[in-house]
Amino acid sequence: MTPERVAAAGAAWLWWPSDATVVRDDRLVLVRWPDHYRVAPTVVRVAADAPVAATLEAAVDRAREWGSAELLVWVKPDAPAGLEAALRSRGGVHDDTVDVFALDLAGGVPDLAVPADVEVRWQLDEATTRDVIQVGIEAFEEGAVPDDERVLELAEEAAADHRDRRGACAVGYLGAHAAGGGGLSMAGDVVRLWGGGVVPDARGRGVYRAVLDARLRHAVSLGARMALVKGRVETSGPILRRVGFTAYGQERCYVLPVADRR
């Protein structure tokens, strides 16, 4: 597991839900999230050789067409030089930072000291899907429950991913209470770990570690040799470091105002 391989795996990792609107060309990837996400349009990638000013202008124009007051832009390790400076010059404000972590799984899963009172279940039906959604809303303080039709679609997608060994989503319970969750997706022998979070009143009880342990063990059973996760610096980052993950770089998010032209 080399820094170059981790960097390549991180750069290849782009995600959006199946019902998102995606604008993609050789300069950028721009995502308009479904309404229930309650997230502004997001530039998830700017190509290394993209002309910065023109690319940002195109993204701002599209966000304006969508009626958004702001645009989120992720600055990744392979972003073009000058992107952050251009964002700041346009009034962009740094909003979030994640470390790109990796763990070598060739020797198996390390001991995460999972507490005995946390039960982990897989998202396979409507009930566990609603638990996953609610955990995400409470853990990240954003989003809303989608309509019943979309919930059922998400349940079917999750069950199919688990059945076909493409990925899975785990839910951690304290008694009958859904307290945490997190998903995984397979990309060859790399497992991408995403969406890990714990509701505020259950933090500090080992729920994150239990969900992480279940995902890593499931991924190894699917052939994973390396785990990749983008962890927030102040929350999941310290836990990931303690259990053996190594940071190989950072990704930073900026909030860019989208003002009407006069």
Buried (B, 14 or more C-beta within 10 A) or exposed (E): BEEEBBBEBBBEBEEBBEBBEEBEEEBBBBBBBBEBBEBBBBBBBBBEEBBBEEBBEBBBEBBBEBEBEBBBBBBBBBBBEEBBEBBEEBEBEEEBBBBBBBBBBEEEBBEBEBEEEBBBBBBBBBEBBBBBBBBBBBBBEEBEEBEEEBBBBBBEBBBEBBEEEBBBBBBBBBEEEBBBBBBBBBBEBBBBBBBBBBBEEBBEBBBBBBBBBBBBBBBBEBEBBBBBBBBBBEBBBEBBBEBBBBBBBBBBBBBBEBEEEE
